[in-house]
């Protein structure tokens, strides 16, 4: 199981991208991912690529639909070339409200549209690498013009891995059919991964006539740890807050329903609609906390993650911010324990 790390979601990664990337590589992380929340997900990766030589870099995830496949293809092509083939393109659909109201972009048939999007990307890259005429005609995207002036030309590492993010069965099947990896949502459990995600990836892989192991599964784990009670309780409060926040989103309801907690999800949604955020963590039961979070002493976190996720996840990251110079010994031991 590979140990990955992500830039913090609540701050601009550009000013610290070089420092964090160098430190992440030195500690031994396998990949450094950028989210796309309040800041662009691609820009920090150019700095990360410049200041590292081994660690993989990728988006987790870039929102696909507001960008034309041609725009995304160009950004990914340049990052793949500049990083020496270390770039992974992670794509997400987002949810309807954000696509329509935040991005002012059409929302329809998201699984089918993302399927078409991925095929369009690969057709564009094929044209650039081989010089073949670009003639992609899909359901949602058509790319039929590419002149030498606008083609970046071939690169040394043209086979750019594509990961997609999702929660429900449709996107998991798509990942198995077309993708190199699947980013499981932070609100996940061993049961949901074993009973829903992995079987759906296998269905998609069988449809394409390939082995399901061709699609790596990357997860993010909530971890409750700390050297003293005060620290652990502070972390526990944060974890319960995040579980309640994610659990309030109807799109993620299937994860709660898998455990028989659909009614709690509905209550969380009602509180969120009324902006009663402070009341939501109280609905997270101890059983829910133990299901969605791993609790262990700092030097036993690796063993606890292995016990829960071995055979289920190929890569894992923690829902704990990585700050260079802080907890470096913890991170080094964790990376070693997971190899």
N, C-alpha and C positions, 0 to 999 in steps of 0.2 A: 504494500500500500504506500503510495507516494504522498508526502506531506507538502501541501501547497499553502500559499499565503496571499492575502489580498490587501490592497490599499484600503485605508479607512474610508467608509462611505460618507462620513460627515465633514470632510475637509477637502480642500483642493490638493490633489496629489502632486501637481506640477512642481511646487517649490522644493519638495522633498523626494522627488522621484529617483534622482540619481543616488542619493544617500540610502534610501530604503532598498533599492535594487541591489546595490553593492553589498549591503549588510545581509540581505536575504540570501544572496548567492553564497556568501561566506559561511552563514549558519548552516546551510545545506538544504534549503527548500528546493523542491523540484520545479515549481512554477510560481510566478508572480502574476496575479490577476488584477485587473482594474474593473471596478463597477462603473455603471453609468447612471448616476442619480442626479446630483446637482452639478456635476462636471463631466466634460467629455471623456469618454473611456479610452480613446485611442492616443491622445496627445502624450500622456505620461510614458507610454510604452516606447516612444522614440528615444526618450532620455534613458529609460531602463535598458534598452538594447545597446545604447552607446557606452554604458558604464558597466556592462557585464559581458561574459563570454560563454557561460554554460547554462544558466537558468532559463527555462522556458518562460515566455511572456504571453499574456493573452487577455482578452476581454471577457468579463464574467458579470454581465453580458452587455454587448452593444445592442441597442434596440433596432431591429431590422427595418420595419415598415416605413418609418419616416425617411429612410435613405433609399435612393435608387440602388439596385444591385450593382450598377456601374460605379457609383460613388464608393460603395463598400469594397468592391473588387479592387479598386485603385488603391485605397488606403491599405488594405490587407497585403496587396502585392508589394508595395513599398516597404512595409514593415517586415515582411518575410525576407525580402532581399537585404535590408539593412541589418537584420538580426542574424543573418546566416542560417535561416531556416528554423529559428526558435519560436516564431510567432504562431499562436493558435487563435483562430477567429471564433469567439463565442457569441452566439446570437440569441436574442430573445424576442418574443412577440409582444410583451407587456399585456395589459388588459384593455378592454374596450374603451373605458372611460378616458384613460390616458392617451390612447392612440387618437381618439376622436376629439377630445376636448383640450388636451395639452399640446399634442402635435398637429392637430387639424389634418389628420390623415385618414383615409378610408379604413374601416374595419369590416372585414367580411371573410368568412372561411379561413381563420388564421392558420390552421394546420395545412390546408391546401395552398394557401398563399406562401407560407414558409417553404413548403416543398418546392414550389415553383421558383422561389427566390434562390434556394441552394443550387438548383440545376442551372439557373441563369448565371450565378457566380462561376460555376465550373466551366460553363461554355465560354464565358468571357476570358477566364484564365487560360483555357485551352487555345483560344484564338491568339492571345498575346504570346504564348510559349511557342506555338508552332507556325504562326503566320497564316493559319487557315482562315477562311472567310467566316466572319461572325454571322450566324444565322439561327439565333435562338428564338423560337416562337412558342411561348407557353401560354397558360390560361390567363395569367395576370401580368406577365412581363414579356416584352418582345424587344430583343436587341439584335438589330440587323445591319448596323453601320459601324465599321471600325476602319479608319484609314491609318496609314503608317505614321502620320504626324501625331496622332492621338494614342498610338499604341506604345506602352513602355518597353515592349520587347521582352525576350526571354530572360529568366533569372535562374540561378543555380538550384534553388529549392522551390519548385513551382507547386508541389503537392501540399497545399496549405490545409492543415487539419481544421475541420469545422465541428464545433460543439454547439448544441442547442440546449436551452434551459426549459424546464417544464415541471408540471406537477401531475397532470392527468394523462390518461392512456394514449390519447391521440398523438401528442408530441413525443412520448416515449416510443411509440411505434415508428414515428418518423425518424427518430434518432437511430433506431436499429436498422432501418432501411437504408438511410443515406449518410449518416454522420459518423465521425470519428469518436465522438463522446457526447455525454449527456450530463448537464449540470442539474443535479437534484436540488430542489428548493431547500433553504435552511429548515423549514418546518417539515422535517421528514422523520421517519422512524425505521428501525430495522424491519419491523413487520410490514410496513407499507412498501419499503424497497423490495423485500423478498416476495411479497404477494401481488404487487401491482407493477412496480417499475421494471424489475428484471424480466418478468414474463411478457410484458408488453414490448420491451426491447427485443426479446427473442422472436415474437410474432413478426415484428417489422423486419428483422434480419432474415427470417425464413422466407418472407415475401420476396426479398432481394436475392435469395440464394447465397447468403453468406453467414458466417458464424457470428453469434451474438457477441463473442469476445472482441470482435473488431470495433465495438463501440464501448469505450471506457466510461465508467460511471464515476462522476466526481460529486462528492457531498461536502456539506459544511455542517460541523457539529457544534451544538451548544455544549460547553464544558463548564462545570462548577468546580473550581479548585482554588487553592490559596494556602499560604503557610499559617494562617490564623483564622479564628472564627469570624472576626469582623470582616476580613477580606472575602471569605466564602459567602457570608450573608449578603454582602453588597453585590457580589456577582450573581447570587441566587435571585435577588430582586430584579436585576437587569434581565436575566434569562426569562423570568416569569413575565416581565413586561413585553419582551419580544415575542414569546409564545402567544400571549394574548393578542398582540397586534396582528401577527400573521394569521392567527386563528379567526380573527374577525372578518377576513377577506373571503367572500363567497367562493371565489375561484379555487381557494385552497381547502374548501370544506371536505373534499373527498378524503383528505388525510385524517381529519378528525373522525369522519364517519367510519373509516376503516377500524377504528378502535371503539366505536359506539358512542362517540362524543359529539354527534351532530347537533344535539340540542344545545350543548354549551356553545358551539360555534354560532348558532342563531342568536343566543343571548349576547355573545361578544359583538356580533354585527349590529344589534340594536343599540348597545352602549356606544359603539363607534359612531353610529349615525347621529347620536345625540351628543357626540364629542365628550363623553364621560370617560375619558381615557384613564384617569386615576383609579376608577373602580374596576377596570378590566382584569388586572393581574389577580385579583381575589378569586376569580372564577377558575383559575388554573389550579387544578387539584394536585396533591402530591404525586398521584399516579401519572398524571399528564407530565409533570416535571420530570419524573424518573424515566418516562418513555422518550421524551424529546431531548433530554440532556444527559450527559455522562458526568457523574460526580466521582472524583477521586483525588487523592493526594497528588501534588505536583509531579513527583517522581513515578507515579503509577498511572498517569493519564494514558501513556502509550499502550500499556497492557489493557486498560479498560476499553480503549477504542478498538483494539484488535479483537477483544472478546465480543464486542457488539457488532463490528462491521467487517470482520475478515470474511472474505468470500462474497460480500455484498457490494463493497465500494473498492474501486481501483485507486482513487485519489481522494484525499480528505484535507480539508482546511478547518481551522477552529474559528468560532465566532468570538475571537479574542484579538484585539488590535496588536499588530507587531510593531514595536517601537525599537529601533536600533539602540543597542546599549542597555536595554531593559529586558530582563528575563532571558538573556542569550543562552545561558546554560540550560534553562528549561527547554528552549526550542531545539538546541543541539541534541539533547538527550531524546527528545520526542522524535526528531527526524531519524536518529539512529535506531530507536525502538520500533519504528514502523517499517524499516527496510526489510 
